[in-house]
Amino acid sequence: MFYLAALSSLKPGGPSRAYYQRKRSEGRKHQQALMALARRLVNVLWALLRDKRCYTPSPPVTQAA
């Protein structure tokens, strides 16, 4: 499921496409970069569920302790 989500997120420009392009420029093959993107989507989703937040394209502002 996340593989298909990663694949479909490559079509529009945005942070997923930029992440994929960065992995490709690091020398990863298409399949490896796509799996890295799928893993990243899992990590983002888990963080949203864990913190009980809604998705926003920009990272949240954290306060220094």
C-alpha positions in Angstrom: 0.0 0.0 0.0 2.7 2.5 0.9 4.7 1.5 -2.2 1.7 2.5 -4.4 1.3 5.7 -2.4 4.9 6.6 -2.9 4.6 5.8 -6.6 1.6 8.0 -7.0 3.2 10.9 -5.0 6.0 11.2 -7.6 3.7 12.6 -10.3 3.0 16.1 -8.8 5.9 18.3 -7.7 6.4 18.6 -4.0 8.3 17.3 -1.0 7.9 13.6 -2.0 9.3 14.3 -5.5 12.2 16.3 -4.0 13.0 13.4 -1.6 12.9 10.9 -4.4 15.2 13.0 -6.5 17.6 13.5 -3.6 17.8 9.7 -3.2 18.4 9.2 -6.9 21.2 11.8 -6.9 22.8 9.8 -4.0 23.2 7.0 -6.5 20.2 4.8 -5.5 18.3 3.0 -8.3 14.6 3.8 -8.9 13.3 0.9 -6.9 15.6 1.7 -3.9 14.6 5.4 -4.0 10.9 4.5 -4.2 11.2 2.1 -1.2 13.0 4.9 0.8 10.1 7.2 0.0 7.6 4.6 1.0 9.4 4.2 4.3 9.5 8.0 4.8 5.7 8.1 4.3 5.3 5.4 7.0 7.5 7.5 9.3 5.4 10.6 8.7 2.2 8.8 9.2 3.4 7.3 12.4 4.5 10.6 13.8 1.1 12.2 13.0 -0.7 9.4 14.7 1.7 9.4 17.7 1.4 13.2 18.2 -2.3 13.3 17.4 -1.7 16.0 14.7 -3.1 16.8 11.3 -0.8 16.9 8.3 0.7 20.2 7.2 3.3 20.5 4.4 5.7 22.5 6.6 7.3 20.9 9.7 5.9 22.0 13.1 7.6 24.8 15.0 9.2 23.4 18.2 10.2 25.5 21.2 13.7 25.3 22.6 13.8 24.1 26.1 
